[in-house]
Amino acid sequence: MKIAVIGPESGIIPFRAIGADTYPAGEKPDEIVREVLGKDYGIVFITEDTINRLEERKIIMETEINVVPIPGVGGETGFGRERIRALIKRAVGIDLGGEK
């Protein structure tokens, strides 16, 4: 299975050690994300800070590829937690995440 990681250069370099293809988000993260999601990857890790810079977040929600938000160099922003919470709510019909 091919793995890709998208984020700031300084945060994605270590993923090369496990054989992942890395893509620096740069100034236009939407273009990079679209490019990567158009390729044959089994899983794509994207740093939360990169996700927060996307103009259209729905592109990562509507793909068939497994997209996994990971904390960036600056730490967690909460996007990954909220995404999991929304998926659980959609699957079981109730919000199991408690108070926001």
C-alpha positions in Angstrom: 0.0 0.0 0.0 1.4 3.4 -1.0 1.4 6.1 1.7 1.5 9.9 1.2 2.0 12.6 3.7 1.1 16.3 3.1 2.2 19.1 5.4 5.0 21.6 6.1 8.4 20.4 5.0 9.8 20.3 8.5 7.0 18.1 9.7 6.9 15.5 7.0 10.5 14.7 6.4 10.6 11.9 9.1 7.9 10.0 7.2 10.4 9.4 4.4 12.1 6.9 6.7 9.1 4.6 6.5 8.9 4.9 2.7 6.1 7.4 2.5 5.9 9.9 -0.4 6.0 13.4 1.1 4.5 16.5 -0.4 5.2 19.9 1.1 1.9 21.9 1.3 3.6 25.2 0.3 1.6 28.3 -0.6 -1.3 26.4 -2.4 -2.2 23.4 -0.3 -5.5 22.8 -2.2 -3.5 22.1 -5.4 -1.2 19.7 -3.7 -4.1 17.8 -2.0 -6.0 17.5 -5.2 -2.9 16.2 -7.0 -2.2 13.6 -4.3 -5.8 12.5 -4.0 -5.7 11.9 -7.8 -2.9 9.4 -7.4 -3.0 5.7 -6.4 -2.5 6.0 -2.6 -4.0 3.7 0.0 -3.7 6.2 2.8 -2.9 9.9 2.9 -1.8 11.7 6.1 -2.4 15.4 6.2 -1.3 17.7 9.0 -4.1 19.5 10.7 -2.6 22.9 10.1 -2.5 22.1 6.4 -6.2 21.1 6.5 -7.0 24.3 8.2 -5.4 26.2 5.3 -7.6 24.5 2.7 -10.2 26.6 0.9 -12.3 23.5 0.3 -12.1 20.9 3.1 -14.8 18.8 1.4 -12.2 17.5 -1.0 -10.7 15.3 1.8 -14.2 14.2 3.0 -15.4 13.1 -0.4 -12.5 10.9 -1.5 -12.4 7.1 -1.6 -8.8 7.3 -0.2 -8.3 7.0 3.5 -7.4 10.5 4.6 -6.0 10.7 8.2 -5.5 14.1 9.9 -2.4 14.2 12.1 -1.1 16.9 14.4 1.4 19.3 12.8 4.6 20.7 14.2 2.5 23.2 16.2 0.3 20.5 17.8 -3.3 19.5 17.5 -5.9 21.9 16.3 -8.9 19.6 17.0 -9.9 18.9 13.3 -9.1 15.2 13.6 -11.1 14.8 16.8 -14.1 16.7 15.3 -13.9 14.6 12.1 -14.0 11.3 14.1 -16.8 12.7 16.2 -18.9 13.5 13.1 -18.2 10.1 11.6 -19.4 8.4 14.8 -22.5 10.5 14.9 -23.3 9.7 11.3 -22.8 6.0 11.9 -24.8 5.6 15.1 -27.1 8.6 15.0 -26.0 10.2 18.3 -23.2 12.4 19.4 -20.9 10.3 21.7 -18.3 13.1 22.0 -20.0 14.8 24.9 -19.7 18.6 25.5 -17.7 20.7 23.0 
